[in-house]
């Protein structure tokens, strides 16, 4: 099943807005663990998966540190 890109973008922007202009170490998800790229990708994956309607799943989330360096998170069924 697919999601309208406008809806997906709205959901993703809502999740990412929590990071904008904030010190990552002070954000709730990263108080007890480091905000590594891997952990950021896992957090975004979980938040996005929780926000989607039933039956729609997230395949993978990739967080980028630079143009050539990133980390991906996915769950295998």
TORKOL-148257 format. One line per field, with one value per residue: residue in three letters; chain; z negated, y, x of N, C-alpha, C in turn. Coordinates in nm, 2 decimals, always signed. Each point is the difference from the previous one (the first is absolute). Last residue first. Layout:
BEGIN
residuo c(ALA | ...)
cadena c(A | ...)
n.zz c(Z | ...)
n.yy c(Y | ...)
n.xx c(X | ...)
ca.zz c(Z | ...)
ca.yy c(Y | ...)
ca.xx c(X | ...)
c.zz c(Z | ...)
c.yy c(Y | ...)
c.xx c(X | ...)
END
This chain:
BEGIN
residuo c(UNK | UNK | UNK | UNK | UNK | UNK | UNK | UNK | UNK | UNK | UNK | UNK | UNK | UNK | UNK | UNK | UNK | UNK | UNK | UNK | UNK | UNK | UNK | UNK | UNK | UNK | UNK | UNK | UNK | UNK | UNK | UNK | UNK | UNK | UNK | UNK | UNK | UNK | UNK | UNK | UNK | UNK | UNK | UNK | UNK | UNK | UNK | UNK | UNK | UNK | UNK | UNK | UNK | UNK | UNK | UNK | UNK | UNK | UNK | UNK | UNK | UNK | UNK | UNK | UNK | UNK | UNK | UNK | UNK | UNK | UNK | UNK | UNK | UNK | UNK | UNK | UNK)
cadena c(A | A | A | A | A | A | A | A | A | A | A | A | A | A | A | A | A | A | A | A | A | A | A | A | A | A | A | A | A | A | A | A | A | A | A | A | A | A | A | A | A | A | A | A | A | A | A | A | A | A | A | A | A | A | A | A | A | A | A | A | A | A | A | A | A | A | A | A | A | A | A | A | A | A | A | A | A)
n.zz c(-0.88 | +0.02 | -0.01 | +0.01 | +0.08 | +0.13 | +0.10 | +0.25 | +0.34 | +0.40 | +0.02 | -0.51 | -0.39 | +0.00 | -0.04 | +0.14 | -0.01 | +0.18 | +0.08 | -0.19 | +0.01 | -0.04 | -0.17 | -0.37 | -0.06 | -0.17 | -0.33 | -0.22 | +0.25 | +0.00 | -0.37 | -0.01 | +0.27 | -0.14 | -0.32 | +0.15 | +0.20 | -0.29 | -0.19 | +0.26 | +0.03 | -0.48 | -0.50 | -0.50 | -0.47 | -0.36 | +0.10 | +0.43 | +0.14 | -0.13 | +0.08 | -0.03 | +0.27 | +0.43 | +0.09 | +0.32 | +0.41 | +0.29 | -0.05 | +0.01 | +0.42 | +0.28 | +0.03 | +0.27 | +0.46 | +0.21 | +0.11 | +0.39 | +0.42 | +0.16 | +0.21 | +0.45 | +0.33 | -0.01 | -0.06 | +0.06 | +0.00)
n.yy c(-0.86 | +0.43 | +0.54 | +0.47 | +0.47 | +0.27 | +0.41 | +0.30 | +0.33 | +0.25 | +0.47 | +0.12 | -0.16 | -0.28 | -0.41 | -0.34 | -0.43 | -0.38 | -0.24 | +0.10 | -0.05 | -0.07 | -0.17 | +0.30 | +0.51 | +0.34 | +0.17 | -0.26 | -0.08 | +0.35 | +0.04 | -0.31 | +0.08 | +0.32 | -0.12 | -0.23 | +0.24 | +0.22 | -0.25 | -0.08 | +0.35 | +0.17 | +0.17 | -0.25 | -0.15 | +0.09 | +0.40 | +0.07 | +0.03 | +0.43 | +0.45 | +0.24 | -0.06 | +0.23 | +0.53 | +0.35 | +0.21 | -0.33 | -0.45 | -0.13 | -0.01 | -0.40 | -0.26 | +0.17 | -0.04 | -0.40 | -0.05 | +0.22 | -0.19 | -0.36 | +0.11 | +0.13 | -0.34 | -0.43 | -0.52 | -0.58 | -0.59)
n.xx c(+1.07 | +0.33 | +0.17 | +0.34 | +0.34 | +0.50 | +0.41 | +0.44 | +0.34 | +0.14 | -0.13 | -0.05 | -0.18 | -0.50 | -0.41 | -0.44 | -0.40 | -0.40 | -0.42 | -0.51 | -0.55 | -0.58 | -0.41 | -0.25 | +0.15 | +0.38 | +0.34 | +0.35 | +0.39 | +0.32 | +0.29 | +0.36 | +0.37 | +0.31 | +0.33 | +0.39 | +0.35 | +0.29 | +0.35 | +0.39 | +0.31 | +0.13 | -0.04 | +0.01 | -0.24 | -0.29 | -0.23 | -0.25 | -0.48 | -0.20 | +0.28 | +0.42 | +0.40 | +0.02 | -0.08 | -0.26 | -0.21 | -0.25 | -0.19 | -0.46 | -0.23 | -0.06 | -0.40 | -0.34 | +0.06 | -0.13 | -0.45 | -0.15 | +0.11 | -0.27 | -0.40 | +0.02 | +0.05 | -0.34 | -0.04 | -0.07 | +0.03)
ca.zz c(-0.06 | +0.08 | -0.07 | +0.05 | -0.09 | +0.02 | -0.06 | -0.07 | -0.12 | +0.03 | +0.13 | +0.11 | -0.07 | +0.07 | -0.05 | +0.00 | -0.02 | -0.05 | +0.04 | +0.05 | -0.07 | +0.08 | +0.13 | +0.00 | -0.01 | +0.12 | +0.05 | -0.09 | +0.00 | +0.12 | +0.00 | -0.10 | +0.05 | +0.11 | -0.06 | -0.07 | +0.10 | +0.06 | -0.09 | -0.01 | +0.12 | +0.12 | +0.13 | +0.08 | +0.10 | -0.05 | -0.14 | +0.00 | +0.04 | -0.08 | +0.04 | -0.10 | -0.12 | +0.00 | -0.03 | -0.13 | -0.09 | +0.06 | +0.00 | -0.14 | -0.07 | +0.01 | -0.08 | -0.14 | -0.05 | -0.02 | -0.11 | -0.12 | -0.03 | -0.05 | -0.13 | -0.08 | -0.03 | +0.08 | -0.07 | +0.01 | +0.00)
ca.yy c(-0.07 | -0.11 | -0.12 | -0.07 | -0.09 | -0.04 | -0.13 | +0.00 | -0.08 | -0.14 | -0.05 | +0.08 | +0.09 | +0.03 | +0.13 | +0.03 | +0.15 | +0.03 | -0.10 | +0.06 | -0.03 | +0.07 | -0.07 | -0.14 | -0.08 | -0.04 | +0.11 | +0.02 | -0.13 | -0.01 | +0.11 | -0.03 | -0.11 | +0.05 | +0.08 | -0.09 | -0.07 | +0.09 | +0.01 | -0.12 | -0.01 | -0.04 | +0.03 | +0.10 | -0.06 | -0.12 | +0.03 | -0.02 | -0.14 | -0.12 | -0.05 | +0.04 | -0.07 | -0.14 | -0.08 | -0.05 | +0.10 | +0.13 | +0.01 | -0.01 | +0.13 | +0.07 | -0.07 | +0.01 | +0.13 | +0.00 | -0.08 | +0.07 | +0.11 | -0.05 | -0.05 | +0.12 | +0.06 | +0.12 | +0.12 | +0.12 | +0.12)
ca.xx c(-0.11 | -0.04 | -0.03 | -0.12 | -0.06 | -0.13 | -0.03 | -0.13 | +0.00 | +0.04 | -0.05 | +0.06 | +0.09 | +0.13 | +0.04 | +0.14 | +0.03 | +0.13 | +0.10 | +0.12 | +0.12 | +0.10 | +0.03 | +0.02 | -0.12 | -0.07 | -0.10 | -0.11 | -0.08 | -0.08 | -0.09 | -0.11 | -0.07 | -0.09 | -0.11 | -0.10 | -0.08 | -0.09 | -0.11 | -0.08 | -0.08 | +0.08 | -0.07 | +0.06 | +0.09 | +0.06 | +0.04 | +0.15 | +0.05 | -0.04 | -0.13 | -0.10 | +0.02 | -0.06 | +0.12 | +0.01 | +0.05 | +0.05 | +0.14 | +0.05 | -0.01 | +0.13 | +0.10 | -0.04 | +0.03 | +0.14 | +0.03 | -0.06 | +0.08 | +0.12 | -0.03 | -0.03 | +0.13 | +0.02 | -0.04 | +0.08 | -0.08)
c.zz c(-0.05 | -0.07 | +0.10 | -0.09 | +0.07 | -0.11 | +0.02 | -0.06 | -0.07 | -0.13 | +0.02 | +0.13 | +0.10 | -0.09 | +0.06 | -0.05 | +0.00 | -0.02 | -0.06 | +0.04 | +0.06 | -0.09 | +0.09 | +0.14 | +0.00 | -0.03 | +0.12 | +0.05 | -0.09 | +0.01 | +0.12 | +0.00 | -0.09 | +0.05 | +0.11 | -0.06 | -0.06 | +0.10 | +0.05 | -0.09 | +0.00 | +0.12 | +0.12 | +0.13 | +0.09 | +0.10 | -0.05 | -0.14 | -0.02 | +0.06 | -0.07 | +0.04 | -0.11 | -0.13 | -0.02 | -0.02 | -0.15 | -0.11 | +0.03 | -0.01 | -0.14 | -0.07 | +0.00 | -0.09 | -0.14 | -0.05 | -0.03 | -0.13 | -0.13 | -0.04 | -0.07 | -0.15 | -0.09 | -0.04 | +0.09 | -0.07 | +0.00)
c.yy c(-0.14 | -0.08 | -0.11 | -0.12 | -0.06 | -0.09 | -0.02 | -0.14 | +0.01 | -0.09 | -0.14 | -0.06 | +0.10 | +0.10 | +0.03 | +0.14 | +0.01 | +0.15 | +0.03 | -0.10 | +0.09 | -0.01 | +0.06 | -0.06 | -0.15 | -0.08 | -0.05 | +0.10 | +0.02 | -0.12 | +0.00 | +0.10 | -0.03 | -0.11 | +0.05 | +0.08 | -0.09 | -0.06 | +0.11 | +0.02 | -0.12 | +0.00 | -0.03 | +0.02 | +0.11 | -0.07 | -0.12 | +0.04 | -0.02 | -0.13 | -0.13 | -0.05 | +0.03 | -0.08 | -0.14 | -0.08 | -0.05 | +0.10 | +0.14 | +0.01 | +0.00 | +0.14 | +0.08 | -0.07 | +0.02 | +0.14 | +0.00 | -0.08 | +0.08 | +0.12 | -0.05 | -0.04 | +0.13 | +0.07 | +0.12 | +0.12 | +0.12)
c.xx c(+0.03 | -0.11 | -0.04 | -0.02 | -0.12 | -0.06 | -0.15 | -0.02 | -0.13 | +0.00 | +0.04 | -0.05 | +0.07 | +0.08 | +0.14 | +0.03 | +0.15 | +0.01 | +0.13 | +0.10 | +0.12 | +0.13 | +0.10 | +0.01 | +0.03 | -0.13 | -0.08 | -0.10 | -0.12 | -0.09 | -0.09 | -0.10 | -0.12 | -0.09 | -0.10 | -0.11 | -0.10 | -0.09 | -0.10 | -0.12 | -0.09 | -0.10 | +0.09 | -0.08 | +0.05 | +0.09 | +0.08 | +0.06 | +0.15 | +0.05 | -0.03 | -0.14 | -0.11 | +0.02 | -0.05 | +0.13 | +0.00 | +0.03 | +0.05 | +0.15 | +0.05 | +0.00 | +0.13 | +0.10 | -0.04 | +0.05 | +0.15 | +0.04 | -0.04 | +0.10 | +0.13 | -0.02 | -0.02 | +0.13 | +0.02 | -0.07 | +0.09)
END
